[in-house]
Amino acid sequence: MYSGPFKLVKWRSNCKTRVLAPNPYYWDKRHVYLHRLTITTATSLKTDLKNYRAGKLDEVQLFDNQITENKNQPDYLVRPFSSMRFISYNFKTTNKTADQLINNQDARLAISHAINRKTLINNALKNASLAPKGLVTAGLSKNVKTKADFADQQAAQSTVKGNTALAKKEWQQAQQTLHLSHYSLTLTVANDWASKRVATNIKHQLETKLNHFDVKIRTVRTSTANRLALNGQYQLLLSSWGADYPDPLSFLQIMTANSRFNYGSWQNKAYNNLIIKISNNPTGNQLNRWQEMLDAEKLLMTNQAVTPLYQQADSYLSNPKLNGVVYNISGVVADYKSAYLVK
């Protein structure tokens, strides 16, 4: 449905360029203004930026040092998206000592409090990503009455903020409870540059702040990481979730007992009952439903069922003459149906 305004006119396997043209059979074709839309996969950041400056591209995504070098330019834009990166814990790992550590709430809270998100974003990602306020991303959904952002109203925001003193206290409590001979967990990550950088930074922060804790990084291909996640074959996993509809439930529902995306098999009866209640009342009292979602999110974060790390936000240089593109916080990122270039 969403791609109806255009048709794919030029593409082949492994081709880095896709060309779209207006669809003559589209029901609202008179409001489609572009004659051609070309999407090119980046191959050289330096070359892509050069082509943008030369007017050969109307928009280019920036990475790494390009962001710092161009963030004061008038054509610089940041677009947050409803995608949250987080640490997934496997509550049923077959490793006995890892299982004890993961299933200790103080240990999970210590891990979360030991991670300074701003340091992670600034040093590892070097981009405009946002520190989390909970699992649900900022800008996704607003209260129908007060217009408050759900992310701002999340009650357990302190659980996803760096707090070294509290992390050490919680870690000490976990050690006193568990009496393990060693404290070691393996973090599985995909082999893309962002994941590897994030994993290295997390390892450094955790090992520096939590004594006698060893974090091993296991780097695998993306397809392998997906398979291991679905099969629950990991201890810690660098995972992510993006909302495909603008409602907090799009995040909250993944952590229910029967969700195939609850990779680590976290179980909480009270949470499951809340989500069932929310799901079965989509058009009832919206304010009650909103509070129930806040209650569910608080339960999720106070337990640290997952540990949010950052919300994705991408940086671009965009031609000021490009107008009419609809950029969505969830679902399809960009809709070019009404896009046009000012002469």
C-alpha positions in Angstrom: 0.0 0.0 0.0 2.7 2.5 1.0 4.7 2.0 -2.1 1.7 2.6 -4.4 2.8 6.1 -5.6 5.9 4.7 -7.3 7.0 1.6 -9.3 10.4 0.1 -9.4 11.8 0.6 -12.9 15.5 -0.2 -12.6 17.0 -2.8 -10.3 19.0 -6.0 -10.4 20.5 -8.3 -7.8 23.5 -6.8 -6.0 22.9 -3.5 -7.7 23.6 -0.5 -5.4 21.1 1.7 -7.1 17.3 1.5 -7.2 15.3 3.8 -9.5 11.6 4.5 -8.9 9.1 6.3 -11.2 5.5 7.4 -10.7 2.9 4.7 -10.9 0.4 5.7 -13.6 -2.3 3.5 -12.0 -2.0 5.0 -8.5 -5.3 6.3 -7.3 -3.9 9.7 -6.3 -1.3 10.1 -9.0 -2.0 13.8 -9.5 -0.4 14.4 -6.1 2.8 12.6 -6.9 5.3 15.2 -8.0 8.6 13.6 -8.4 9.5 12.3 -11.9 12.2 10.0 -10.6 13.4 8.8 -7.2 16.9 7.2 -7.0 18.1 5.4 -3.9 21.8 4.5 -3.7 23.5 2.3 -1.1 26.5 4.1 0.4 29.8 2.7 -0.7 32.2 5.5 0.3 31.3 8.0 2.9 33.8 10.5 1.5 32.5 10.1 -2.1 28.9 10.3 -1.0 29.5 13.5 0.8 31.4 14.9 -2.1 28.5 14.0 -4.5 26.0 15.7 -2.2 28.1 18.9 -2.1 28.3 18.7 -5.9 24.5 18.6 -6.2 24.5 14.9 -7.4 22.5 13.8 -4.3 19.6 15.5 -2.6 20.2 13.8 0.8 23.0 11.9 2.4 23.3 10.1 5.8 26.3 11.1 7.9 28.5 8.8 10.0 31.2 9.1 12.6 33.4 12.3 12.2 31.2 13.6 9.4 28.5 14.4 12.0 30.9 16.5 14.1 32.2 18.3 11.0 28.8 19.1 9.6 26.5 19.5 12.6 26.6 23.3 12.4 25.7 23.4 8.7 22.2 24.9 7.8 21.3 21.7 5.9 22.1 19.4 8.8 19.2 17.4 10.2 18.7 14.8 13.0 15.8 12.4 12.7 15.1 10.1 15.8 13.4 6.8 15.0 11.5 4.5 17.3 14.3 1.9 17.5 15.8 1.0 20.9 19.1 -0.8 21.3 19.2 -2.9 24.5 20.9 -5.8 26.3 18.8 -8.9 26.3 19.4 -11.3 29.2 18.9 -15.1 28.7 17.1 -16.1 31.8 17.4 -19.8 30.8 21.0 -20.0 29.7 22.5 -23.5 30.2 25.6 -22.1 31.9 25.0 -22.6 35.6 27.0 -19.7 37.0 25.8 -17.3 34.2 22.2 -18.4 34.9 22.6 -17.5 38.6 24.1 -14.1 37.8 21.5 -13.2 35.1 18.6 -14.2 37.3 19.8 -12.0 40.1 17.9 -8.7 40.0 20.6 -6.7 41.8 23.2 -7.9 39.2 21.0 -6.7 36.3 20.4 -3.4 38.0 24.1 -3.0 38.6 24.9 -3.7 35.0 22.4 -1.0 33.9 23.6 1.6 36.5 27.2 0.9 35.5 26.6 2.1 31.9 26.9 5.8 31.3 24.7 6.2 28.1 26.1 9.6 27.1 29.6 8.1 27.3 28.5 5.2 25.2 26.9 7.4 22.5 29.7 10.0 22.4 32.6 7.6 22.4 31.4 4.5 20.7 28.7 5.7 18.3 29.7 9.3 17.8 26.3 10.2 16.5 23.0 11.9 17.6 21.4 8.9 19.3 19.4 9.6 22.4 19.9 8.3 25.9 16.9 6.1 26.9 14.2 7.0 29.5 12.9 3.5 29.5 12.3 0.8 26.9 9.7 2.9 25.0 11.3 5.5 22.7 10.8 9.2 22.9 8.4 10.8 20.4 6.4 7.6 19.8 3.1 8.3 21.5 1.4 11.2 23.5 -1.2 11.2 26.1 -4.6 12.1 24.5 -5.5 14.5 27.3 -2.2 16.1 28.5 -0.2 15.6 25.3 2.7 14.4 27.4 5.2 12.1 25.8 5.0 8.5 27.1 8.8 8.3 27.4 8.9 11.4 29.7 6.3 9.8 32.0 8.1 6.5 32.4 8.4 6.1 36.2 11.6 4.1 36.4 13.9 6.4 34.5 16.5 6.2 37.2 17.1 2.5 36.4 18.5 3.4 32.9 20.8 6.2 34.1 24.5 5.8 34.9 25.1 5.7 38.6 28.5 4.2 39.5 28.0 4.4 43.3 24.6 2.6 43.1 26.0 0.1 40.6 28.8 -0.9 43.0 26.4 -1.2 45.9 24.0 -3.4 43.9 26.9 -5.5 42.5 28.2 -6.1 46.0 24.7 -7.2 47.1 24.6 -9.6 44.2 28.0 -11.0 45.1 26.9 -11.5 48.7 23.8 -13.4 47.6 25.4 -15.6 45.0 28.9 -16.4 46.4 30.2 -17.4 43.0 33.8 -18.2 42.4 33.9 -16.0 39.3 31.6 -13.5 37.6 31.7 -13.7 33.9 29.2 -13.3 31.1 29.5 -13.5 27.3 28.0 -10.7 25.2 26.9 -11.8 21.7 26.9 -9.1 19.1 26.6 -8.9 15.3 29.8 -8.0 13.4 28.7 -4.6 12.1 30.8 -1.6 13.1 28.3 0.0 15.4 27.6 -3.2 17.4 31.3 -4.0 17.8 32.0 -0.4 19.0 29.1 -0.5 21.4 30.1 -3.9 22.8 33.7 -2.8 23.4 32.5 0.3 25.2 30.1 -1.7 27.4 32.8 -4.2 28.3 35.1 -1.4 29.3 32.5 0.4 31.4 31.3 -2.8 33.2 34.7 -4.2 33.9 36.0 -0.8 35.2 33.1 -0.2 37.6 32.1 -3.8 38.7 34.9 -5.6 40.5 35.8 -9.2 39.5 33.5 -9.0 36.5 34.7 -10.3 33.1 32.7 -9.5 30.0 33.6 -11.6 27.0 32.5 -10.4 23.5 31.3 -13.0 21.0 31.1 -11.5 17.5 29.1 -13.4 14.9 27.5 -12.7 11.5 24.1 -10.9 11.7 22.3 -13.9 10.4 24.0 -16.0 13.1 23.1 -13.5 15.8 19.4 -13.7 14.7 19.4 -17.4 14.8 21.1 -17.5 18.2 18.5 -15.0 19.5 15.5 -17.0 18.3 17.0 -20.2 19.7 17.9 -18.6 23.1 21.6 -19.6 22.6 23.3 -16.7 24.4 24.0 -15.2 27.8 23.8 -11.5 27.0 22.8 -10.3 23.5 23.0 -6.8 22.0 19.5 -6.6 20.6 17.1 -4.0 19.3 13.5 -3.4 18.6 11.7 -0.8 16.4 8.1 0.1 16.7 6.0 -0.6 13.6 3.0 1.4 14.9 2.9 4.5 17.2 1.8 3.0 20.5 3.8 2.0 23.6 2.3 -1.5 23.3 4.5 -2.0 20.2 7.5 -2.2 22.6 5.8 -3.6 25.7 4.2 -6.7 23.9 7.6 -8.2 23.0 8.4 -9.1 26.6 5.3 -11.2 27.3 5.7 -14.9 28.0 4.3 -16.1 24.7 6.1 -13.5 22.5 8.6 -15.0 20.0 10.7 -11.9 20.5 11.1 -12.4 24.2 14.4 -14.1 23.3 15.6 -14.5 26.9 12.4 -16.0 28.2 11.7 -13.4 30.9 8.7 -14.5 32.9 6.5 -12.2 35.1 2.8 -13.1 35.7 1.8 -9.6 36.7 3.3 -8.2 33.6 1.6 -10.7 31.3 -1.8 -10.0 32.9 -1.3 -6.2 32.4 -0.4 -6.6 28.7 -3.4 -8.9 28.1 -5.6 -6.3 29.7 -4.1 -3.5 27.6 -4.3 -5.5 24.4 -8.0 -6.4 24.9 -9.0 -2.8 25.5 -7.6 -0.9 22.6 -10.7 1.4 22.2 -11.9 1.7 25.8 -10.9 4.3 28.4 -7.7 5.7 26.9 -6.5 7.3 30.1 -6.8 4.1 32.0 -5.0 2.2 29.3 -2.3 4.8 29.3 -1.7 4.4 33.0 -1.7 0.6 32.6 1.0 0.9 30.0 3.0 3.1 32.3 2.6 0.5 35.1 3.8 -2.3 32.8 6.8 -0.3 31.7 7.7 0.5 35.3 7.5 -3.2 36.2 9.7 -4.0 33.2 12.4 -1.5 34.1 12.5 -2.1 37.9 13.1 -5.7 37.1 15.6 -4.8 34.3 14.1 -7.5 32.1 16.2 -5.9 29.4 18.7 -3.0 29.7 18.0 -0.1 27.3 21.1 1.5 25.9 20.1 4.2 23.3 17.4 5.3 20.9 18.5 5.5 17.3 18.8 8.9 15.8 20.4 9.4 12.4 22.1 12.5 11.0 21.6 13.8 7.4 22.5 16.6 5.1 19.4 17.4 3.1 18.8 19.7 0.2 16.7 22.7 1.5 14.8 22.6 -1.8 13.5 19.1 -1.0 10.0 19.5 0.5 6.9 17.4 1.1 8.7 14.2 2.4 6.9 12.7 5.4 9.3 11.3 8.0 7.7 8.9 10.4 8.9 8.0 13.9 7.7 4.4 13.4 6.8 2.1 10.6 8.0 3.3 7.2 10.9 5.8 7.7 10.2 8.1 4.8 7.2 8.6 2.5 8.0 10.4 -0.8 4.5 10.5 -2.2 4.1 14.3 -1.9 7.8 15.1 -2.2 8.9 17.9 -4.6 11.9 20.1 -5.3 11.6 23.8 -5.2 13.1 25.5 -8.2 
